[in-house]
Amino acid sequence: MASTSDIKNGLCIEYNGNLYFVTEFQHVKPGKGPAFVRTKLKNVVTGKVIDNTFPSGHKIITARVEKRTHQFLYKDSSGYHFMDSSTYEQMSLEKTQIDHPEYLMDGIEVEISVHTETGDILSCELPQSIESKIIYTEPGVKGDTATNATKLAKIETGAEIQVPLFINENDKVKIDIRQGKYVERVK
């Protein structure tokens, strides 16, 4: 048991008979009335996100979750294959179990959350950002930099992102995976 003051992003809780990950939270103390915690909860099984408000001090049931570092190996018709970095055991996951699978690259390290009581895989989270090479983009036209114009570019993983006009093919860029946006060019 925990209270609402223990709520943080990534916490796994049991609510209405289901497991949820806290994706966003905000402690609110209005000028009039009691304090409360506004949350966005993502259902582990269905992926559906719900908004919920807990009164301050409310007791919540936290699920026991173990996070393990795994390395992405390859993808085939049976799923996405990962290797546990400490035990070298291999496991296969379906596309629906992975957050943003379009950004998976060979050798990338991910965090896989496992429910300690049941052994069920709850989520597979990629790092916040990755560095990837641009494999295709239209050439930028000189003089097009007066505004924050962007163009479509394809990266090594096959995903498409918007990049500034000065980015060319074979440039390495840093990408924020959570938002799917260009961050900066990497030297």
C-alpha positions as CSV (number, residue, x, y, z in Angstrom):
1,M,0.0,0.0,0.0
2,A,1.1,3.5,-0.8
3,S,-0.5,6.9,-0.7
4,T,-1.0,9.5,-3.4
5,S,2.1,11.3,-2.3
6,D,4.1,8.3,-3.7
7,I,2.7,8.6,-7.2
8,K,5.3,9.2,-9.9
9,N,5.7,8.6,-13.6
10,G,6.3,4.9,-14.4
11,L,4.7,3.6,-11.2
12,C,2.6,0.5,-11.7
13,I,-0.7,0.4,-9.7
14,E,-3.7,-1.8,-9.3
15,Y,-6.9,0.1,-9.9
16,N,-10.4,-1.3,-10.4
17,G,-9.0,-4.8,-10.8
18,N,-6.5,-3.9,-13.6
19,L,-2.9,-2.9,-13.8
20,Y,-2.0,0.6,-14.9
21,F,1.2,2.6,-15.4
22,V,1.1,6.3,-14.4
23,T,2.1,8.3,-17.5
24,E,1.4,11.7,-16.1
25,F,0.5,13.2,-12.7
26,Q,0.0,16.5,-11.1
27,H,-0.5,17.4,-7.4
28,V,-3.2,20.1,-7.2
29,K,-4.0,22.3,-4.1
30,P,-6.9,24.5,-5.0
31,G,-7.6,27.7,-3.1
32,K,-10.8,26.2,-1.8
33,G,-11.3,22.5,-1.0
34,P,-9.0,19.6,-0.4
35,A,-5.9,18.8,-2.4
36,F,-5.9,16.0,-5.0
37,V,-3.7,14.2,-7.5
38,R,-4.7,14.3,-11.2
39,T,-3.3,11.3,-13.1
40,K,-3.3,9.7,-16.6
41,L,-3.2,6.0,-16.3
42,K,-2.3,3.6,-19.1
43,N,-3.9,0.1,-19.0
44,V,-1.1,-2.5,-19.2
45,V,-3.2,-5.0,-21.1
46,T,-5.3,-2.8,-23.5
47,G,-3.1,0.3,-23.8
48,K,-6.1,2.5,-23.2
49,V,-5.3,5.7,-21.3
50,I,-7.8,7.0,-18.7
51,D,-7.8,10.2,-16.6
52,N,-8.3,9.7,-12.9
53,T,-8.3,12.0,-9.9
54,F,-7.3,10.7,-6.4
55,P,-8.0,12.6,-3.2
56,S,-4.8,13.6,-1.4
57,G,-3.8,10.9,1.1
58,H,-5.8,8.2,-0.7
59,K,-4.3,4.7,-0.4
60,I,-3.3,3.0,-3.6
61,I,-2.1,-0.5,-4.3
62,T,1.2,-0.6,-6.0
63,A,2.1,-3.6,-8.2
64,R,5.5,-5.2,-7.7
65,V,7.4,-4.7,-10.9
66,E,11.0,-5.6,-11.8
67,K,12.7,-3.6,-14.6
68,R,15.4,-5.4,-16.5
69,T,17.8,-4.2,-19.1
70,H,17.6,-6.1,-22.4
71,Q,19.3,-5.7,-25.8
72,F,17.3,-5.7,-29.0
73,L,18.7,-8.5,-31.3
74,Y,16.4,-8.8,-34.4
75,K,12.9,-8.9,-35.7
76,D,11.2,-11.7,-37.6
77,S,7.8,-13.1,-38.3
78,S,7.4,-14.5,-34.8
79,G,8.1,-11.1,-33.1
80,Y,10.9,-8.9,-31.7
81,H,13.7,-10.7,-30.0
82,F,15.6,-9.4,-27.0
83,M,18.5,-10.7,-24.8
84,D,18.7,-10.1,-21.0
85,S,21.9,-8.2,-20.4
86,S,22.7,-10.0,-17.1
87,T,21.5,-13.6,-17.7
88,Y,21.8,-13.7,-21.6
89,E,18.4,-15.3,-21.8
90,Q,16.5,-14.5,-25.0
91,M,12.8,-13.6,-25.2
92,S,10.4,-12.7,-27.9
93,L,7.8,-9.9,-27.7
94,E,4.9,-8.9,-29.9
95,K,4.7,-5.4,-31.5
96,T,1.8,-4.4,-29.2
97,Q,4.0,-4.9,-26.1
98,I,6.7,-2.4,-27.2
99,D,6.5,1.4,-26.9
100,H,7.4,2.9,-30.3
101,P,8.7,-0.2,-32.0
102,E,9.4,1.8,-35.2
103,Y,12.6,3.2,-33.5
104,L,14.1,-0.2,-32.6
105,M,17.7,-0.5,-33.9
106,D,20.1,-3.5,-33.6
107,G,21.9,-3.4,-30.2
108,I,19.7,-0.8,-28.6
109,E,19.2,-1.2,-24.8
110,V,15.5,-1.2,-23.6
111,E,13.9,-1.6,-20.2
112,I,11.4,-4.5,-19.9
113,S,9.0,-4.4,-16.9
114,V,8.0,-7.8,-15.5
115,H,5.2,-8.3,-12.9
116,T,7.1,-10.1,-10.1
117,E,4.1,-12.2,-8.9
118,T,2.8,-13.5,-12.2
119,G,5.9,-13.2,-14.4
120,D,3.9,-11.3,-17.1
121,I,5.7,-8.8,-19.3
122,L,4.1,-5.4,-18.7
123,S,6.0,-3.1,-21.0
124,C,9.1,-2.5,-23.1
125,E,10.4,1.0,-23.0
126,L,13.0,2.4,-25.3
127,P,15.5,5.1,-24.2
128,Q,14.3,8.7,-24.3
129,S,16.3,9.5,-27.4
130,I,18.3,7.7,-30.1
131,E,20.9,8.7,-32.7
132,S,20.2,7.5,-36.2
133,K,21.4,8.2,-39.7
134,I,19.1,9.8,-42.3
135,I,18.8,7.4,-45.3
136,Y,16.5,9.5,-47.4
137,T,15.4,13.1,-47.6
138,E,14.7,15.7,-50.3
139,P,17.6,18.1,-50.8
140,G,17.2,21.5,-49.1
141,V,16.9,24.6,-51.3
142,K,19.2,27.5,-50.5
143,G,17.3,30.5,-49.1
144,D,14.6,28.4,-47.5
145,T,15.7,29.2,-44.0
146,A,13.6,32.3,-43.3
147,T,11.0,30.2,-41.4
148,N,11.2,27.1,-39.3
149,A,10.3,25.0,-42.3
150,T,10.7,21.2,-42.1
151,K,10.8,18.3,-44.5
152,L,10.2,14.6,-44.3
153,A,13.1,12.3,-43.7
154,K,13.5,8.5,-43.4
155,I,15.9,7.1,-40.8
156,E,17.7,3.8,-40.6
157,T,14.9,2.0,-38.8
158,G,12.4,2.9,-41.5
159,A,10.5,5.5,-39.4
160,E,9.8,8.9,-40.9
161,I,10.3,12.2,-39.0
162,Q,10.2,15.9,-39.7
163,V,13.7,17.5,-39.9
164,P,14.9,21.1,-40.6
165,L,15.7,21.9,-44.2
166,F,19.5,22.0,-43.6
167,I,19.6,18.2,-42.8
168,N,20.9,16.0,-45.7
169,E,21.2,12.3,-46.4
170,N,23.8,10.5,-44.3
171,D,23.6,13.1,-41.5
172,K,23.3,11.7,-38.0
173,V,20.5,13.1,-36.0
174,K,19.2,12.8,-32.4
175,I,15.5,11.9,-32.1
176,D,13.2,12.2,-29.1
177,I,11.4,8.9,-29.3
178,R,8.5,9.8,-27.0
179,Q,7.4,12.6,-29.3
180,G,8.9,11.3,-32.6
181,K,10.7,14.6,-33.2
182,Y,14.1,15.8,-34.4
183,V,16.3,17.2,-31.5
184,E,19.6,18.1,-33.1
185,R,22.2,17.1,-35.6
186,V,25.0,14.9,-34.2
187,K,28.6,15.4,-35.3
